[in-house]
Amino acid sequence: MGQFDLVSNLFSLTIATMFASGIFFFLAQRQVAPAYRVGVIVSGIVVFIAGYHYYRIWESWGAAYALEAGNYVATGTPFNEAYRYADWLITVPLLLVELVAVLGLAKMVAGPMLRNLTVASFAMILLGYPGEISSIAGTRWLFWFLAMIPFLYILYVLFVQLGKAIESESGEVASLFKRARAVIAVSWWVYPIAFVLPMIGLSGAVGEVGLQVGYSIADLIAKAFYGVVIYQIAKAKSDADGYQPA
C-alpha cells in the first residue's frame, strides 16, 4: 500500500509542479527581452505538456491497481508507460531548444545544431521504448545500448560545441549556462540508470516503484527546475543588454 501511495503522491506532486511552473514561465516571459523570450515561452510549453501527460500517467496508475484487504493488487488493466514516452518525444527536443534559444546564437550556427540535437533526441527516445516495454533482459540491454549512442552525442554537443559559445559570455551568464547544462547532464543520467533497475535484480513491485520514482524526479529537475535556470539566463542577458520591462 505504501509503495502505491508513494508513486501516486509523487505523480500528483509532479502534476502540480509542472502546471504551477508553467504559469510562472508564461507570466515571467514579459520580464525578459524579446530576443530571449522564446526560451522562456518554450519552458512553459514543456511543463504544460508534461503536466498533461503526468495526469494521464496518474490516471493509468490508479486504474492498474485496486485496494483489496488493505493491499493494492493488479486489476488486469495494464499501466500505460507509453504516455511517458509520448511526453519525452515532444519535450526532450524542446528542452534543447530552450538552451540554444537563450544563447542567442547566429542562425547559421543554431539551425544545424538544433537539427542534429532534435534528430538525436528522437532517436534516443524511439530506441529506448522497445526496451522499456520488453520483459526480456537481453532485449532491454540491446535497446539501452542503442539509445545511449544518441544520448552521448547530445552530451558531446552540450559540453564541447556549446562549451565554446558559453566561454564568450559574461561571468554571471556563463555560470548560469553551465548550471543549465549540468542540470540536463545530471538529471538525464537518471533515466538510463532507472531503466536498468529491472535488469540488475530490482524486479516486481520494488523495481516498478524505483522506475517510476526515478523517472518522476528526473522529470521534475529536467523540466521545472531547468526551466527556472533558463529564465534566470534570459533575465541576466536582458539586464546585461539594458532591457527595461514595460
N, C-alpha and C positions, 0 to 999 in steps of 0.2 A: 504493500500500500504506500509506504514511504517513497519507494522508487518512482511509482506512477505520479504521485503528487509532486515530487521534485522536478520531474520533466515538465509536467503540466504547468506548474507555477513559473518555471523558467520560460516556457513559451509565452505565458501571459505577460511576464516582465518584459520580454523582448518585444512583443507587440506594442506595449505602452511606450517603451523607449523609442522605438522606430517612429511611431506617429508623432510623439512629442518633439523629437529632434527634427522631424520633417517640418513641423510648423515653425520651429525656430529658424531653420535654414531659409525657408521661404520669406519670412519676415526680415531676417538679418541681411539678405542679399542687397537690400536698399542701402546698407551701410558701407558697401564697397564700391569701388569704381567700376563702370561698365565693362572695362577691359578684363576684369577678373570675376565678373558676376556669374558667368556661365558655370564655373567650377562649383560655386555655392548652390546654384539652382539645381545642378546635376546631383549634388549631395542630397538635396531634398527629394528629388525624384527617386533616388536609390533607396532611401529609407522608407518611403511610402510604398514602393514595390515590395520591399522586404516585409513591411508590416502586413500587407495584404496576404503574402504567401505564408507568413507565420500564423496568421489567423486560420488559414486553410489547414496548415500542418497541425495546429492545436485542435481543430475540429476532428481531423482524421485520427489523431492520437486518442481523443475521447471516444470515438466510435470503435476503435480497435480493441478496447478493453472495457470490462464491466465489473462492478463490485459485487462479489458473491461471498457470503460468510466472512466478511471482513478482509477479503483479499481480492485483488484485481486479477481477472483471468481473461484470456483472449476470447473475443466474441466470434472470431472467424472472419470478421471484416479486416482485410489487410491494411496495415498502416502505409499510407501513400508517401513514400520518400521522393516521388517524382516532383512534388511541389517544391522541394528544396533545390533540386537540380534545375527546375524551370526558373526559379529565382536567380540562381547563380549565373545561368546562361544570359540573363539580362543585366544583372547588377555588376558582375565582375568586370566586364569591359567598361562599364560606366565608371567604376572606381578608378580605373586607369585614366579615363578621360578627365576626371576631376583634377588629378595631379598635373597632367600635361596642360590643361586649360589654365590653371593658375600660374604656371611657369611663364606663360606669355611668349612661347617660342615662336619663331618665324614659321609661316605656313609651310614653307618648303622643307622644314625640319619636322614640325609637329605632324604633318599629314602622313608621311611614310611611317613615322614612329607609332602613331595611333593605329594605322592599318595593321602593322606587324603585331602590335600588342593585342589588338582585337582578335586577329586570326589565332594567335597563340592561346588566348583565354578561352575561345570557343573550343579549340582542340583539347585543352586541359579538361574542361567540363564534360564534353562529349565522350572522351576516353575514360573518364572516371565512372560514368554512370553504369556501363555494363558490369564493371567490377562491383559496384555498390549493390546491385540487385542480385548478384550471384552468391550462392551458398558454397561454391567450390573454391577452396583456398587457392589452388593453382590459377584459376581464372581471375580471382581478386588480385593476386600478386602481379599477374601479367598486365592487367589494365592499370594497376597502381604505378608500375614501372613506366608504362607508355605515357600516362598522364603527367608523370614527373618531368618528362622531357620538355614540353612547353612551359611547365611551371618554372623550371630552372632557367629557361630562356628569358622569361619575364623578369626574374630576379636579376639576370645579367643586364638587361636593358635599364632597370631601375638603378642599379648600383654602378654600372660602368658608363653607359651612354648618358643617362640623366645626371650622373655624378658630375660630368663635365659642365653641364648647364648650371647646376647648383653652385659650383665654385665661383661663378660670376656674380652671384647675388650678395647682398649686404649681410652683415653678421647675423642680425635677428632673423631675417628671411631665410638665410641659408640654414640656420639652426632649425627653423620650423619645417623646412623641406626635408631635412634629414630625419626629423621626428616622424613626419608623414610616411616617409619611405620605410622607416623602422617599424611603424605600426603595420604596414602591409606585410613586410617580411616576417615579423614575429607572429601576427595573427594568422597569416596564410599557412604557416608551418603546422598550425593546429589541425588543419583539415587532413593532410596526409597521415599525420600521427593518429588522429581519431579513426581514420579509415582502416588502419591496420590492427586496431584493437581486437576485432573478432578473429584475426589470423594469428594472434600470439597467445591465445588461450582465454581471452575475456569474451566468452560466448554467452548465449542465453540472455537473461534479464540484465545481468551486470554489464555485458558488452553493449547491449542496446542502449541502456541508460548512459553509459560512458560516451557512446557515439553521439547521442542527442545533446547531452550537456556540452561536450566539446565543440560540436558544430555551432550551437547557440551562442556560447561565449565568444567564439571566434567571430561570428557574425556581428555581435554587439560591438566588438572592438573594431572590426574591419569596416563597418558601415557607419554607425552612430559616432563613435569616438573619433574615427578617422575623418569624418565629415566636419567635426569641430575643429580639427587641426587644419583642414582645408580652408575653413572660414578664417581662422587666425592668420593663415598665409595671405589670403586675399585682403584682409584688413590691414596687415602690415605693409603689403605692397602698395595699397591705396594710400595709406598715410605717408609712405615714402614719396609718393608721387604728388603729395599735396592735395589729395582729393578731400572735399568737404561735402558730407551728405546734405541733401536739401532739407 
